[in-house]
Amino acid sequence: MKEDSSEENDVNEANSNNDKIYEMIFGIVTNITLDENKNEIKLKQLNIIEKIIGNIIETEKQKENNEKYRRIKIDNPNISLILKIKGVYDFLIFLGFKEEFYENNLTLYLPKEQIEIKKLKKSLYYMNLLHLNFIDNNNQDNINYFEI
């Protein structure tokens, strides 16, 4: 009986985690959508967030220990563009990123042991879903939304 309770707790925790991921991504996409930027900038912001998550998933899949995709320089213009969006910083922290100085730059770093691949995949899934919805709602059907 104790095992059933443990499995039930795991399922409840996974569902709660999924709800939190969706809520955070929905908030980010909503904030991007409501921003006064041109749609081109909004799509770029969505693309950057997706690319960060996707690159980490891909390097994990290939069993690479490449820090490049797990370290984000805050002063990078593309990163500055997304960090202006309410909720993005908190979302990256939720994914396991931590602030760290590296080579005299403030970075957000995701330590290898902090990577939760299920959380990243679910985040990318929701991001893609809401991104496609954004494109549909803005009649941008000929945009290459994987280009940054």
Secondary structure as the mmCIF struct_conf table of DSSP 4:
data_model
#
loop_
_struct_conf.conf_type_id
_struct_conf.id
_struct_conf.beg_label_comp_id
_struct_conf.beg_label_asym_id
_struct_conf.beg_label_seq_id
_struct_conf.end_label_comp_id
_struct_conf.end_label_asym_id
_struct_conf.end_label_seq_id
HELX_RH_AL_P HELX_RH_AL_P1 LYS A 2 LEU A 34
BEND BEND1 ASP A 35 ASN A 37
HELX_RH_AL_P HELX_RH_AL_P2 ASN A 39 LYS A 61
TURN_TY1_P TURN_TY1_P1 GLN A 62 LYS A 63
HELX_RH_3T_P HELX_RH_3T_P1 GLU A 67 ARG A 70
STRN STRN1 ARG A 71 LYS A 73
TURN_TY1_P TURN_TY1_P2 ILE A 74 ASP A 75
BEND BEND2 ASN A 76 ASN A 76
HELX_RH_AL_P HELX_RH_AL_P3 PRO A 77 LEU A 83
TURN_TY1_P TURN_TY1_P3 LYS A 84 LYS A 84
BEND BEND3 ILE A 85 ILE A 85
TURN_TY1_P TURN_TY1_P4 LYS A 86 GLY A 87
HELX_RH_AL_P HELX_RH_AL_P4 VAL A 88 PHE A 94
TURN_TY1_P TURN_TY1_P5 LEU A 95 GLY A 96
STRN STRN2 LYS A 98 TYR A 102
TURN_TY1_P TURN_TY1_P6 GLU A 103 ASN A 104
STRN STRN3 ASN A 105 TYR A 109
HELX_RH_3T_P HELX_RH_3T_P2 LYS A 112 GLN A 114
HELX_RH_AL_P HELX_RH_AL_P5 ILE A 117 ASN A 137
TURN_TY1_P TURN_TY1_P7 ASN A 138 ASN A 139
TURN_TY1_P TURN_TY1_P8 ASP A 141 ASN A 142
TURN_TY1_P TURN_TY1_P9 TYR A 145 PHE A 146
#
